[in-house]
Amino acid sequence: MIIFLFEMLIILLASVALGSMPALKGRYPFPGSLIFFILLTIIPISIGLIVGAALFSWISAFIFKLIVILFALFIMFYFQHLYHPSYGYVPYHKKGNWLILSGFFFLLGIEFASYGFSAWFILLIVPISAAGVIGGFLFMRSALSYFRYLGVIHFVPLGLFLVVAILKLI
């Protein structure tokens, strides 16, 4: 039960980190893009949960935990170099970012399945991921209005990916 709650917390934190990324654009972000970001979390986690239960159940969960830690650190360093004050972390000319982020959530789904959880937990993951993306967007918009001139506020999504990596070490 504790592993289940811990994995749900990791999925929620990763969804909040992803939801806070589009809020950091210089121009006001279009809230309709949140649907795309919600789908960017839900679809790869669901596919990863199904594929992980079907094909990768024989591999230890520790292996996937290490892969998720390394991937979260990779995302943190990759997006740290990608940040631009006008485009934020979501530039229009880069399409590989979506593949990297969806790959991360796909690995989270595989790791979730490697613990032996059923694919029926998709029914719990969908609202938690959607709430995390929307909550991350709203939190970051309000944090930007309060801490506009604080230079490190733009790195909160990267800090959340670092927190995910550190929590996976436990």
Disulfide bonds with the S-S distance in Angstrom:
none
